[in-house]
Amino acid sequence: MRTIARLSAAFQLVDGYSKEGVKRASFLVDGAPVPFVAKPDGTYVFSNLPILSHTYQMTVPGYLPVQRTLPARPEFFPEVVILQHSPEGPLLQRIACFHLRFLVEEEPVQRETVEVMLGNPAGGLRLLEKAPRGAWQVKVAAKGKGLLFQHYRGKKTGEEVLFTGYDEGEGLFQLWKPLEQELDKGELLCPLWHLQTDGDGKAILPAIGAFLPKEDGELHFALGSKKATLQTAAPSPSLSCTIPLKEEQ
């Protein structure tokens, strides 16, 4: 009798700098190794896990480790994970980065995911056409595949989008998941990053020079309801900042 595999989870690991799929990943599911299928494009598939919420820990040589918790029945496959290069790796020694340390009530934010959004209009994308709720594609004032696997957030609506494909003929970008709300023509999509802190609250924001305008940039940080804003110029290789996150007043 044939056994039919039940898809439990899938991850597509993407290099945050080159936007290429990442191979040689290892996983722990709820702290233990389990079998998975690795595909050439950096997709990893898990089957026949108990129908429960699971925590997946991902490690790849040269990258920072990542952790994701998915519900018993994930809504979308695969979950796209943007990997950050390790500070000890060769890439981050060659490009300008923000070296950040996040604090809450003077204590380091340990092993949490902090959102970073660039708020400058010059660094964002404008929608050229209205996009209805449920749409799987949008048309923005940009071309080329350099935007793929980059997160954006609507400055007005807060809608988060991730471009995973580009139709050059139509000038349309495909989305990782359908829009949860309508986006008006002219909506500004701001670049968004998800930074994983280490045990001392430190994280690195690399390779954002292409997004920053010539004038000072405005970076918005968020960890749940705790937020902070930083006015800054383009990063230098040694720029370090301490970011105290506080409840919004």
N, C-alpha and C positions, 0 to 999 in steps of 0.2 A: 504494500500500500504506500502510495506517495505521500510524503509530508509536505503540506503547503506552508511556506514561511510567512509569518505575519510581521509586517514592517512595524518596528517599534520606534525607531528614530533614525535620522540621517543628518550628517553635518557636512557642509562644504567649507573646507578651510582655505582661506584666501590670504595671500601675502598682502599686508596693508600698503606696501610700497610698490611692488611690481604688479599687483592685482592678479597674479597667477595662482593656480591651485597649489597647495602645499602637501607634499607627500611625507612619508616616514613618521606619521603621528602615532602616538601610543595613547591608550585610553584606560581610565578606571571608571567603572559604573558603580556608584554607591560605595566607592572605596576598594572595589575588587576588579581584577581583569576579567573581561568577557570576550567571546569571539566577535569579530566584525569582519565586514568585507570592505576592502580598500579599492577604490577605482582610480584610474590614471589621472582624472581631473581634480583630485584632491577631495573627493566625496567619500565618506565613510558611513556604512550602513549597518544598523543593528536590527536583529530580528528576534522574535519570540521571547522578548523580555516580559516579565510579569506586568500586567496592565495596572501600573502604579506610576506615580511621579518618580523620576530618577534624576540623580545628579551625575553629570558627566565631567570628568577632569581630563583635559587634553594637554599633552606635552609634545613638543617638537624641538629637536636640537636647534639652537640658535634663536628661539622665540620665547617670549614670556608665556608661562602656563595660563590656561583659560579654564574657567568652570562655568557650566550652564546647567540649569535645572529645568527640565521639560515636564509638562503634565503627562498624565497617563495616555492621553490620545492627542499628540501634537497636531495643530491645525494645518501646518505647512511643512512640506519636505522639499529639499533639505533645509535645515537651519544654517544660515550663512554666518560664519564666524571669521571676523577680520583679525588676523594675528599681528601682534606687535613684535618687532625685533628686540632681542635681548640687549641690554646696555653693553654687555661684554662682547657682543658680536661685531664683526667688521663693518657692517653697514652704518650703524649709528655713530661710528667714529669718523665717518666721512661727510655726514650731512648735519645741518643745523637742527637742533631740537630744543624744546622746552623741557627742562628737568623740574618736575613739580613735586611738591610734598603737600598732602592734604591733611588738615587738622579739623577736628570737631571738639570744641571746648578744650583746646590745647593738647588733645590726645591724637596720635596718628590714626588715620582711617585705614585700618588693616584689611587687606585682601577684599576690597569692595570695588564695585564698578562705578566710576564717576563719569557722568556725561559732560562733554565739552562742546559748546556750540560757538561758532564764529558769527557774531552778530552784524558785521559790516555788510551793507548792500553790495559793495564792490567785490566781496568774496562769495556772494551767493548766486543763485540761478533764478531767473524769472520764467514763470509759466507763460507760454505764448498763446495757449488756448485753455478754456475752462475744462476741468476734468471732473466728471461726476463721481459720486460715491460708488464704489465697486469697480472702478476702472483699473485695468491691469497695465496701462501705459499712459505716459504723459508726454507733452511736447514742451521742451524748454529751450531757452536761448543759448544753446551750446551744441557742439558736434564732437564726434569721435568717441573712442572707447575708453579714454582716460578717466571718465566719470564712473565707470562700472565699479561695483562693489564699494561705493562710497556712500555713507549714510548722509541724509539731509533731513532737516526739520523745517516745516512751514513756520515762518516767524509769526504769522497771524493766527493760524489754526492749530499749530503744535503737531500737525500730522508728520509722522516719520516715514521717510521713503528710502528705499535702497534700490539702485539701478543694477539690474543683472543682465540686461541685454540691450542692444541698440540696433534699430532698423534704419540703416543709412538712407535707404530710398525714401522712406516716409518721414525721416527725422524724428522718430519716436523712440523713447526709452521704455523698455519693459521693466516692470516692478517685481520685487520679490513677493509681494502680497498685494491684494487689491486695496484701494484707498478706503479708509474707514469713514471719511467725510469728504464732502465736495471741496475742491480747490478752485478758486476764481482765477480768471485770467489776470496776470500780473502778480500773483502770489510769489513772495520771495522764499526760496528754499535755501536755508543756511547750512553750511557744512557742519557735520556732527561726528564726534568721535566718542568711543566708549573705552575709557582707560581703566585697566586693572591695576590696583595699587598692590604694593608688596607689604611685608610685615611691618615696615616703618612708615607706611603711608605714601611711599614714593611711586611715581609713574613718569613715563616719558611720552611726550607728544611730538613725534617726528614728522618730517616731510610735509609741513603745511605751508611752506613758503609760497607755493603756487596759488594758495587761496588768499593770502594776506594782501591787502591793498598797500599802496606806497605810504599812506598815512598810517597812524597807529591803528592797531586792531583792537577789537572788543571781544574778549573771550568770556563766555558765560559757563559757569560750572554748576552742576547739580548732583546731589546725592539724596534722592527722595525730596523731602521738603526743605532740605538744607542747601543753600545756594551761595554763590559768590560771583563777582565780576572783576575782570582784570583788563586794564587798558595797557596795551603793549605794542611795541614795534616788532618787526620780524625777528625771529630768534637768532641768537648766535650760538656757536657750539657749546658755550659754557654758561648759558643763561639758566639760572636756577631761581625758582620762586616758591615761597610758602603760601599756600592758599587756605585761609581759615573759612570753613563752611559754617554758615549760620542759618537759623530759621528765618524765613522771610517775615518782615514786620508788616 
